[in-house]
Amino acid sequence: MRKSIFIGALALPLLGASCFNLQASVTDKLAEQATEKVLEGVTGTKDVEINGDEVSIVGDDGQTINIGSNQLPEDFPQAVPLYSGATVQSSFSTGSGEEGVWTVTFSSTDSVATVNNFFKDALADNGWETTYSYSLDESYGYTAERADLAVTVTVSAGDENGTSIFISVSKESTVTPEE
């Protein structure tokens, strides 16, 4: 009898912890489902996935929004220079074939000056024609074109002495409309 009481006394906290974990898991799942329903209502699509800190929305036309995925879109143009060691914070892509748009935000622990110098040189060295540039305090920006791509790069001071990098690329059809 004492042995049964002792085993029961030991098992009770474990059972309580298991129930707490189960309750937290069920609560998390319900919150995720509710959030997905809200996003589906806002976006009009039924393909909304939340996995931890990552949200992925795929529209009926194939456009994809990934937030917190830490990944480039699969079809991100390889011609666009990327800063080595930068971490993807969020990404967005839409369209395919003749037209497409990709937007990615990165963070880096390197200085704004170092990252800016990389993009200024990489764009010129890889055949991009810079059509516009600016600098303001610790923020730099470039718009450049190459073949059927246009890119906008913004480099600025980020959180905790880091650097934020914003890259937006559009693929434009080279076919001109008939007059």
GROMACS elastic network, one bead per residue, 0.5 to 0.9 nm:
[ bonds ]
;  ai    aj funct       b0    kb
    1     4     6  0.51241   500
    1     5     6  0.63360   500
    1     6     6  0.86144   500
    2     5     6  0.50970   500
    2     6     6  0.60529   500
    2     7     6  0.85669   500
    3     6     6  0.50442   500
    3     7     6  0.61107   500
    3     8     6  0.84355   500
    4     7     6  0.51602   500
    4     8     6  0.59719   500
    4     9     6  0.84829   500
    5     9     6  0.60163   500
    5    10     6  0.86328   500
    6     9     6  0.50476   500
    6    10     6  0.63263   500
    6    11     6  0.86230   500
    7    10     6  0.51286   500
    7    11     6  0.60516   500
    7    12     6  0.85896   500
    8    11     6  0.50168   500
    8    12     6  0.60077   500
    9    12     6  0.54166   500
    9    13     6  0.75157   500
   10    13     6  0.64019   500
   10    14     6  0.71938   500
   11    14     6  0.51624   500
   11    15     6  0.59892   500
   11    16     6  0.85153   500
   12    15     6  0.50511   500
   12    16     6  0.60670   500
   12    17     6  0.85779   500
   13    17     6  0.60507   500
   13    18     6  0.84840   500
   14    17     6  0.50448   500
   14    18     6  0.60892   500
   14    19     6  0.85329   500
   15    18     6  0.50183   500
   15    19     6  0.60960   500
   15    20     6  0.84997   500
   16    19     6  0.50776   500
   16    20     6  0.60753   500
   16    21     6  0.86009   500
   17    21     6  0.61173   500
   17    22     6  0.84696   500
   18    21     6  0.50869   500
   18    22     6  0.60305   500
   18    23     6  0.84360   500
   19    23     6  0.59280   500
   19    24     6  0.84717   500
   20    24     6  0.60634   500
   20    25     6  0.84673   500
   21    24     6  0.50411   500
   21    25     6  0.60112   500
   21    26     6  0.85319   500
   22    25     6  0.50224   500
   22    26     6  0.61041   500
   22    27     6  0.84794   500
   23    26     6  0.51310   500
   23    27     6  0.60224   500
   23    28     6  0.85102   500
   24    27     6  0.50053   500
   24    28     6  0.60045   500
   24    29     6  0.85204   500
   25    28     6  0.51070   500
   25    29     6  0.61504   500
   25    30     6  0.86174   500
   26    29     6  0.50899   500
   26    30     6  0.61323   500
   26    31     6  0.85720   500
   27    30     6  0.51471   500
   27    31     6  0.61273   500
   27    32     6  0.85330   500
   28    31     6  0.51096   500
   28    32     6  0.60805   500
   28    33     6  0.86284   500
   29    33     6  0.61517   500
   29    34     6  0.85998   500
   30    33     6  0.50943   500
   30    34     6  0.61422   500
   30    35     6  0.85572   500
   31    34     6  0.51252   500
   31    35     6  0.60996   500
   31    36     6  0.85238   500
   32    35     6  0.51173   500
   32    36     6  0.60685   500
   32    37     6  0.86225   500
   32    49     6  0.86549   500
   32    50     6  0.65039   500
   32    51     6  0.84488   500
   33    36     6  0.50325   500
   33    37     6  0.62083   500
   33    38     6  0.87288   500
   33    50     6  0.84647   500
   34    37     6  0.51204   500
   34    38     6  0.63474   500
   34    39     6  0.87291   500
   35    38     6  0.51231   500
   35    39     6  0.61924   500
   35    40     6  0.84780   500
   35    50     6  0.83308   500
   36    39     6  0.51068   500
   36    40     6  0.59567   500
   36    41     6  0.85353   500
   36    46     6  0.86444   500
   36    47     6  0.87269   500
   36    48     6  0.57915   500
   36    49     6  0.67947   500
   36    50     6  0.70963   500
   37    41     6  0.61605   500
   37    42     6  0.86750   500
   37    46     6  0.83147   500
   37    48     6  0.81916   500
   38    41     6  0.51025   500
   38    42     6  0.63038   500
   38    43     6  0.86536   500
   39    42     6  0.50209   500
   39    43     6  0.59060   500
   39    44     6  0.79761   500
   39    45     6  0.82360   500
   39    46     6  0.88749   500
   39    48     6  0.70776   500
   39    57     6  0.85132   500
   40    43     6  0.52111   500
   40    44     6  0.53258   500
   40    45     6  0.51788   500
   40    46     6  0.55601   500
   40    47     6  0.73980   500
   40    48     6  0.64494   500
   40    57     6  0.85780   500
   41    44     6  0.53199   500
   41    45     6  0.73853   500
   41    46     6  0.84650   500
   42    45     6  0.82392   500
   43    46     6  0.85057   500
   43    57     6  0.83665   500
   43    59     6  0.77872   500
   44    59     6  0.78670   500
   44    60     6  0.86206   500
   45    48     6  0.72130   500
   45    57     6  0.78006   500
   45    58     6  0.72007   500
   45    59     6  0.55705   500
   45    60     6  0.64420   500
   46    57     6  0.85658   500
   46    58     6  0.82318   500
   46    59     6  0.80313   500
   46    60     6  0.84957   500
   47    56     6  0.81265   500
   47    57     6  0.59110   500
   47    58     6  0.55125   500
   47    59     6  0.70046   500
   47    60     6  0.83998   500
   48    55     6  0.73751   500
   48    56     6  0.58558   500
   48    58     6  0.66740   500
   48    59     6  0.88029   500
   49    54     6  0.80965   500
   49    55     6  0.57931   500
   49    56     6  0.51873   500
   49    57     6  0.64770   500
   49    58     6  0.88100   500
   50    53     6  0.73158   500
   50    54     6  0.57602   500
   50    56     6  0.64944   500
   50    57     6  0.88336   500
   51    54     6  0.51655   500
   51    55     6  0.64733   500
   51    56     6  0.83939   500
   52    55     6  0.80233   500
   53    67     6  0.81828   500
   53    68     6  0.60570   500
   53    69     6  0.79146   500
   54    66     6  0.71752   500
   54    67     6  0.57204   500
   54    69     6  0.52842   500
   54    70     6  0.86413   500
   55    65     6  0.78815   500
   55    66     6  0.58003   500
   55    67     6  0.52444   500
   55    68     6  0.66801   500
   55    69     6  0.73401   500
   56    64     6  0.71069   500
   56    65     6  0.56346   500
   56    67     6  0.65076   500
   56    68     6  0.87701   500
   56    69     6  0.80180   500
   57    63     6  0.81588   500
   57    64     6  0.56525   500
   57    65     6  0.51487   500
   57    66     6  0.66248   500
   57    67     6  0.89009   500
   58    61     6  0.80886   500
   58    62     6  0.60187   500
   58    63     6  0.57242   500
   58    65     6  0.65458   500
   58    66     6  0.87471   500
   59    62     6  0.52284   500
   59    63     6  0.52137   500
   59    64     6  0.63621   500
   59    65     6  0.85270   500
   59    94     6  0.89673   500
   60    63     6  0.74215   500
   61    94     6  0.83335   500
   61    95     6  0.76808   500
   62    93     6  0.89786   500
   62    94     6  0.68203   500
   62    95     6  0.68107   500
   62    96     6  0.84452   500
   63    92     6  0.80454   500
   63    93     6  0.58620   500
   63    95     6  0.58862   500
   63    96     6  0.86362   500
   64    73     6  0.84188   500
   64    91     6  0.86268   500
   64    92     6  0.60261   500
   64    93     6  0.53067   500
   64    94     6  0.59842   500
   64    95     6  0.88398   500
   65    73     6  0.89799   500
   65    90     6  0.84200   500
   65    91     6  0.63371   500
   65    93     6  0.62277   500
   65    94     6  0.81006   500
   66    69     6  0.58244   500
   66    70     6  0.85936   500
   66    71     6  0.83210   500
   66    73     6  0.82029   500
   66    90     6  0.60945   500
   66    91     6  0.52010   500
   66    92     6  0.58307   500
   66    93     6  0.83493   500
   67    70     6  0.78841   500
   67    89     6  0.71289   500
   67    91     6  0.60264   500
   67    92     6  0.78022   500
   68    71     6  0.83013   500
   68    88     6  0.79722   500
   68    89     6  0.55302   500
   68    90     6  0.51237   500
   68    91     6  0.79525   500
   69    72     6  0.83039   500
   69    88     6  0.75850   500
   69    89     6  0.69943   500
   69    90     6  0.62216   500
   69    91     6  0.75700   500
   70    87     6  0.66277   500
   70    89     6  0.53327   500
   70    90     6  0.62938   500
   70    91     6  0.79817   500
   70   106     6  0.86586   500
   71    74     6  0.82800   500
   71    87     6  0.83948   500
   71    88     6  0.58242   500
   71    89     6  0.79316   500
   71    90     6  0.75484   500
   71    91     6  0.73140   500
   72    75     6  0.81637   500
   72    76     6  0.65525   500
   72    88     6  0.69098   500
   72    90     6  0.82383   500
   72    91     6  0.64441   500
   72    92     6  0.86726   500
   72   104     6  0.71582   500
   73    76     6  0.53084   500
   73    91     6  0.67011   500
   73    92     6  0.71939   500
   73    93     6  0.65997   500
   73   102     6  0.75893   500
   73   103     6  0.89344   500
   73   104     6  0.84408   500
   74    77     6  0.89681   500
   75    78     6  0.84160   500
   75    93     6  0.84940   500
   75    96     6  0.84844   500
   75   102     6  0.87700   500
   76    79     6  0.88902   500
   76    80     6  0.83168   500
   76    93     6  0.81453   500
   76   101     6  0.89374   500
   76   102     6  0.66603   500
   76   169     6  0.85479   500
   77    80     6  0.59940   500
   77   102     6  0.85037   500
   77   149     6  0.86343   500
   77   169     6  0.80856   500
   77   171     6  0.87908   500
   78    81     6  0.75534   500
   78    82     6  0.89645   500
   79   126     6  0.79572   500
   79   146     6  0.86591   500
   79   149     6  0.87851   500
   80   123     6  0.80961   500
   80   126     6  0.86511   500
   80   149     6  0.89489   500
   80   151     6  0.77220   500
   80   169     6  0.81226   500
   81   119     6  0.73432   500
   81   122     6  0.63536   500
   81   123     6  0.69689   500
   81   126     6  0.80367   500
   82    86     6  0.80568   500
   82   119     6  0.81525   500
   82   122     6  0.87831   500
   83    86     6  0.57794   500
   83   106     6  0.89531   500
   83   108     6  0.85157   500
   83   115     6  0.71532   500
   83   118     6  0.73037   500
   83   119     6  0.76930   500
   83   165     6  0.88362   500
   84    87     6  0.87907   500
   84   108     6  0.89720   500
   85   107     6  0.89122   500
   85   108     6  0.68503   500
   85   109     6  0.84981   500
   85   110     6  0.88804   500
   86   106     6  0.58973   500
   86   107     6  0.54653   500
   86   109     6  0.77280   500
   86   110     6  0.86281   500
   86   165     6  0.83714   500
   87   105     6  0.84204   500
   87   106     6  0.51791   500
   87   107     6  0.52661   500
   87   108     6  0.64093   500
   88    91     6  0.74798   500
   88   104     6  0.69980   500
   88   105     6  0.59557   500
   88   107     6  0.66488   500
   89   104     6  0.75212   500
   89   105     6  0.54683   500
   89   106     6  0.52029   500
   89   107     6  0.67930   500
   90   103     6  0.82905   500
   90   104     6  0.57871   500
   90   105     6  0.54371   500
   90   106     6  0.73090   500
   91   102     6  0.73689   500
   91   103     6  0.56125   500
   91   105     6  0.64559   500
   91   106     6  0.89981   500
   92   101     6  0.79361   500
   92   102     6  0.56213   500
   92   103     6  0.50554   500
   92   104     6  0.63754   500
   93    96     6  0.89452   500
   93   100     6  0.72753   500
   93   101     6  0.54986   500
   93   103     6  0.63561   500
   93   104     6  0.85952   500
   94    99     6  0.85706   500
   94   100     6  0.55669   500
   94   101     6  0.53082   500
   94   102     6  0.66382   500
   95    98     6  0.82591   500
   95    99     6  0.58488   500
   95   101     6  0.64909   500
   95   102     6  0.88804   500
   96    99     6  0.55118   500
   96   101     6  0.82194   500
   96   171     6  0.85505   500
   97   100     6  0.70521   500
   97   171     6  0.86393   500
   98   171     6  0.69519   500
   98   172     6  0.65539   500
   98   173     6  0.52882   500
   98   174     6  0.84339   500
   99   170     6  0.73028   500
   99   171     6  0.50396   500
   99   172     6  0.52405   500
   99   173     6  0.61005   500
  100   169     6  0.81037   500
  100   170     6  0.56304   500
  100   172     6  0.71774   500
  101   168     6  0.72624   500
  101   169     6  0.56250   500
  101   171     6  0.63048   500
  101   172     6  0.88805   500
  102   167     6  0.79879   500
  102   168     6  0.56656   500
  102   169     6  0.51180   500
  102   170     6  0.64407   500
  102   171     6  0.86843   500
  103   166     6  0.74437   500
  103   167     6  0.57002   500
  103   169     6  0.63456   500
  103   170     6  0.87106   500
  104   165     6  0.82265   500
  104   166     6  0.59933   500
  104   167     6  0.53616   500
  104   168     6  0.64933   500
  104   169     6  0.88100   500
  105   164     6  0.72193   500
  105   165     6  0.56696   500
  105   167     6  0.63849   500
  105   168     6  0.87085   500
  106   163     6  0.83280   500
  106   164     6  0.58762   500
  106   166     6  0.63704   500
  106   167     6  0.82767   500
  107   110     6  0.89093   500
  107   158     6  0.74391   500
  107   159     6  0.88767   500
  107   162     6  0.69167   500
  107   163     6  0.56307   500
  107   165     6  0.60003   500
  107   166     6  0.88024   500
  108   111     6  0.78989   500
  108   112     6  0.88322   500
  108   115     6  0.82637   500
  108   158     6  0.84715   500
  108   162     6  0.57223   500
  108   163     6  0.50979   500
  108   164     6  0.65359   500
  108   165     6  0.77447   500
  109   160     6  0.88477   500
  109   161     6  0.73291   500
  109   163     6  0.61928   500
  110   113     6  0.83678   500
  110   114     6  0.65376   500
  110   115     6  0.67321   500
  110   161     6  0.85249   500
  110   162     6  0.63372   500
  110   163     6  0.64889   500
  111   114     6  0.52703   500
  111   115     6  0.63729   500
  111   116     6  0.85100   500
  111   157     6  0.80898   500
  111   161     6  0.76383   500
  111   162     6  0.65925   500
  111   163     6  0.62233   500
  112   115     6  0.52837   500
  112   116     6  0.58988   500
  112   117     6  0.85000   500
  112   138     6  0.68372   500
  112   139     6  0.78102   500
  112   140     6  0.86263   500
  112   155     6  0.66548   500
  112   156     6  0.61109   500
  112   157     6  0.61160   500
  112   158     6  0.86916   500
  112   161     6  0.89749   500
  112   162     6  0.76503   500
  112   163     6  0.55067   500
  112   164     6  0.81098   500
  113   116     6  0.50916   500
  113   117     6  0.60546   500
  113   118     6  0.86154   500
  113   138     6  0.81077   500
  113   155     6  0.88610   500
  114   117     6  0.52790   500
  114   118     6  0.63619   500
  114   119     6  0.89897   500
  115   118     6  0.51308   500
  115   119     6  0.65174   500
  115   120     6  0.87441   500
  115   155     6  0.71532   500
  115   163     6  0.77625   500
  115   165     6  0.84006   500
  116   119     6  0.53338   500
  116   120     6  0.61316   500
  116   121     6  0.86240   500
  116   139     6  0.87489   500
  116   140     6  0.68032   500
  116   141     6  0.84999   500
  116   154     6  0.85518   500
  116   155     6  0.61259   500
  116   156     6  0.84698   500
  117   120     6  0.51215   500
  117   121     6  0.61267   500
  117   122     6  0.83492   500
  118   121     6  0.53736   500
  118   122     6  0.57951   500
  118   123     6  0.84240   500
  119   123     6  0.58364   500
  119   124     6  0.84098   500
  119   142     6  0.85175   500
  119   153     6  0.79150   500
  119   155     6  0.87420   500
  120   123     6  0.57506   500
  120   124     6  0.66502   500
  120   125     6  0.88111   500
  120   130     6  0.89941   500
  120   142     6  0.79024   500
  121   124     6  0.52996   500
  121   125     6  0.59174   500
  121   126     6  0.85042   500
  122   125     6  0.50384   500
  122   126     6  0.59432   500
  122   127     6  0.87206   500
  122   128     6  0.84573   500
  123   126     6  0.54274   500
  123   127     6  0.66285   500
  123   128     6  0.50776   500
  123   129     6  0.74826   500
  123   130     6  0.75272   500
  123   144     6  0.76145   500
  124   127     6  0.57370   500
  124   128     6  0.54950   500
  124   129     6  0.67598   500
  124   130     6  0.74757   500
  125   128     6  0.74850   500
  127   145     6  0.86123   500
  127   146     6  0.65991   500
  128   144     6  0.57909   500
  128   145     6  0.54292   500
  128   147     6  0.85637   500
  128   150     6  0.88730   500
  128   151     6  0.89379   500
  129   143     6  0.84668   500
  129   144     6  0.51963   500
  129   145     6  0.52647   500
  129   146     6  0.64264   500
  130   133     6  0.72372   500
  130   142     6  0.67117   500
  130   143     6  0.57602   500
  130   145     6  0.65656   500
  131   142     6  0.76710   500
  131   143     6  0.56573   500
  131   144     6  0.53038   500
  131   145     6  0.72572   500
  132   141     6  0.80235   500
  132   142     6  0.57087   500
  132   143     6  0.50798   500
  132   144     6  0.69989   500
  133   140     6  0.74501   500
  133   141     6  0.53888   500
  133   143     6  0.63653   500
  133   144     6  0.87618   500
  134   139     6  0.81391   500
  134   140     6  0.56482   500
  134   141     6  0.52640   500
  134   142     6  0.67815   500
  135   138     6  0.73520   500
  135   139     6  0.56779   500
  135   141     6  0.65439   500
  136   139     6  0.52175   500
  136   140     6  0.64699   500
  136   141     6  0.89718   500
  137   140     6  0.82091   500
  137   156     6  0.88913   500
  138   155     6  0.81089   500
  138   156     6  0.56709   500
  138   157     6  0.60085   500
  139   154     6  0.71712   500
  139   155     6  0.56639   500
  139   157     6  0.67477   500
  140   153     6  0.81438   500
  140   154     6  0.56762   500
  140   155     6  0.51551   500
  140   156     6  0.63282   500
  141   152     6  0.71975   500
  141   153     6  0.54978   500
  141   155     6  0.62735   500
  141   156     6  0.85805   500
  142   151     6  0.78854   500
  142   152     6  0.55597   500
  142   153     6  0.51714   500
  142   154     6  0.65508   500
  142   155     6  0.89393   500
  143   150     6  0.72599   500
  143   151     6  0.56328   500
  143   153     6  0.65205   500
  143   154     6  0.89028   500
  144   149     6  0.84704   500
  144   150     6  0.57682   500
  144   151     6  0.53354   500
  144   152     6  0.65439   500
  144   153     6  0.85271   500
  145   148     6  0.75354   500
  145   149     6  0.57419   500
  145   151     6  0.63086   500
  146   149     6  0.53128   500
  146   150     6  0.64633   500
  146   151     6  0.84657   500
  147   150     6  0.83066   500
  147   174     6  0.83263   500
  148   170     6  0.84173   500
  148   171     6  0.57907   500
  148   172     6  0.54129   500
  148   173     6  0.64743   500
  148   174     6  0.60785   500
  149   169     6  0.68404   500
  149   170     6  0.57350   500
  149   172     6  0.61212   500
  149   173     6  0.88368   500
  150   168     6  0.82636   500
  150   169     6  0.56576   500
  150   170     6  0.53086   500
  150   171     6  0.65576   500
  150   172     6  0.76080   500
  151   167     6  0.69646   500
  151   168     6  0.56224   500
  151   170     6  0.65089   500
  151   171     6  0.89232   500
  152   166     6  0.78747   500
  152   167     6  0.56840   500
  152   168     6  0.51603   500
  152   169     6  0.64819   500
  152   170     6  0.89214   500
  153   165     6  0.71517   500
  153   166     6  0.56703   500
  153   168     6  0.66426   500
  153   169     6  0.87458   500
  154   164     6  0.79877   500
  154   165     6  0.57385   500
  154   166     6  0.50511   500
  154   167     6  0.65830   500
  154   168     6  0.89171   500
  155   158     6  0.89979   500
  155   163     6  0.69598   500
  155   164     6  0.58283   500
  155   166     6  0.65871   500
  155   167     6  0.89021   500
  156   162     6  0.88406   500
  156   163     6  0.57616   500
  156   164     6  0.53112   500
  156   165     6  0.66556   500
  156   166     6  0.86557   500
  157   160     6  0.88031   500
  157   161     6  0.68821   500
  157   162     6  0.62485   500
  157   164     6  0.59592   500
  157   165     6  0.88626   500
  158   161     6  0.62838   500
  158   165     6  0.85945   500
  159   162     6  0.55035   500
  159   163     6  0.72467   500
  159   164     6  0.79843   500
  160   163     6  0.86915   500
  172   175     6  0.87473   500
  173   176     6  0.77551   500
  176   179     6  0.89838   500
